[in-house]
Amino acid sequence: MAILFGNIDLIGGNIKLYGIHLVPFMEDTNNGKITAVFAKQDIILGNGSDTILNMSNITNVIFNTQLERLQTVRPTDAFVAIKQNFWMMDIDQANTSTNVLDDNITISGGGQIVESAGATGGIVYHAMIEAKVNYSICPQNPLSGCALSQNFKAGGDFLDLGNSYISFHNSCDGSGHVDFSSGKYVTYNGKNISLNLY
């Protein structure tokens, strides 16, 4: 699957394309399971006005490289995953390909979000390891797995430094349990926090 990022102005008739992300999918014909991989190192084009998206530049070598990512070993360490900008999703269709609500979805990966506004800025690292989701069982929270968030932000009068390690549980209460939290978030240690997913 190819995802194009752009800015489309229908009234003004202007279209600017900024990049393309190639997301490989693979279906195991024996059990119907689907695997998808999304990585930050997908093809990104420049933001200049002379940027031209030429699909003929995407060779078989590029597509084959994307497909090889499907064989990547899933991350098992959240502290390693946050450095990767790499997400893997496994979908078990539960033998009901027409009903997506009962799919068992497992997500593992991590990345960074850089924020900058005026004199303030920082970076948020985030990761999920073996987060299992099934909407028909619980639409409010993952049923198992864990997540990690690390904040490093500063500017003006504030400093936002903190880590949170959150585990998920099969109680469908819309929350995750903070196993460990430090810095600005130390008061959340041992508490359940709302995930606001629903």
N, C-alpha and C positions, 0 to 999 in steps of 0.2 A: 504494500500500500504506500502511496506517495501522498504526503501532506504538504500543500503549498501555503506559505505565509505571504500575505500581501495586504495592500490597502486599495480597496475598490471604491471609486466614486462614480456611481451609476449616473447621477445627474450631470456631472462635469465630464463624464466619459474618460476619466483617468484611471489607469490600472498600474500599480507598482507591485512587482513581485520581489520579495526580500529573501526567500530561501525555500528550500525543499528538504523535508525530512523523509527518509525512506524507512518504513517500519515493516520488517519481514514478519510474515505469519507462516506457521506450519501446522498442518492438521495430521495427526496420526490416524491413518485409515483403519487401524485395528481397534482403537477404542474411542475415536472421535475427539480426543483431546486436542486443544489448540494452544500453541505457544506464540507469543508476540514479544518483540524486543524493541525498546526505544532507547537510543543513546544520543548524547549531546554531540558526539562527533559526526553526526550526519552532515550532509552537504549544506553549507550555508553560503549564501551569496552576499556580496557587499550591499551597502545601503545607498550607494551613489546613483545618480540619475542615469549613468551609462550602463547600469547593471542589466544584462540581458539573460533571461533564463532560456537556455538552449537544451532541450531534452536530448538532442543527439549527442551531447557531451557525456551523457550517463551511459557508460559502456557496460558490456556483460561482466567485465571485471568488477565494476562497482556493485552491480546487483549480486554477483556471486559472493563478494565480501560481506554484503548485508546478510545474505542467507547463512553464511558461516557463523554469524553471531548467534544463531539459534542454538548452536552447540555449546555456547558459553556456560560454564559452571555457575550456578546461582550463588550469589554472595551469602555467606552465613555469619559474617561479622559486621555489625552496624558501623563500627568505626572505620572499617575498610570501605564499606559501601558508600559512605558520604563523600569520598574522594573521587568516585568513579563517574558520576553523571550517567548512570546506566540503570535501566529498569527492565525487568523481565516479568511477564505475566503469563501464567499457565491457567487455561480454562478447561475444566472438565464439564462437559455439557450434560452429564448425568443421563445420557441416552435419550435426551429430549431436546433435539436441536432447534425445535420451534418455540421452546419456552426458555428465554434467557434468564428469567427470574430465579430458576432453580440451579443455575450454573454455580459450580464451586470454583472460585477464582483465588489464585495464590499470587501475591505480589511481593517481589524482592528487588531491592535496588537502593540507590541514593544519589544525592547531588547537592548542588549549592544554588542559592539565590543571592545575587549581589544587589544591594540597594544603595542608591545614591541620590540625595536631594540637597542641593546647596552645600552647606558646610557639614552636613551629617551624612553618614554612610555606614556600611557594614556588610556583613555576610551572614547568612543563615545556612547552616549545614543540616541536611535532613536525610533520613534513611528509614526504610521498612524492611524487615526480614521475615519471610514466611507469613505475611499477613493474609489470613484466609477469610474470604468474604463469601457469603451466600445470602442474597437479598430475600429469598423466600423464608429462610430461617431467622434472619435478623437484618433489617435494613438500617439499623442504627449504629452498629459498630462491628469491626472485624471479630471473628470468633476465636482467633488465636494469633500468635506471632507477636512482634514487638516493633517499636519505633524509637528513633533517636532524633533529638533536635538540639543543635548547638547554635547559640546566638553570639555574635561579636559585632556590636554596633556602638558607635560613639558619635558625639557631636553636640555642640552647645553646652548645655548643663547636664546632659545625661550620659550614662554609660550602661549599656545593656550587655552583660556577660552572664551566660548561664547555660547549663546543660540539663536535659531531661531525658530519662530513659523510661519508656512507657510500654507496659505489656497489655495485651488484649486478652479478653476472656469470653466464654460462651454465654454469659448472662447478657441478655439483650436489654441493656439499660442505657445505651448511648454513651458509655464512658470507657475510659482506659485507666489502668492503674499506674501511678507514678512510682516506679520501683526505686528510682534514684533521681534526685534533682539537686543542682548546686547553683551557686551564684545568686542572681536575682530571684531565682525560682526555688530556693531552698525550702521555703515554707510549704511547698506542694509535696514534699517527701511523704510517701505512704498513703497518699490520698487518691481517690478516684476523681478524674476531671472529665467534664463534658467534651465530647468530640464534635458536637454540632454537625453531624453528618446527615441528619434527617430533617 
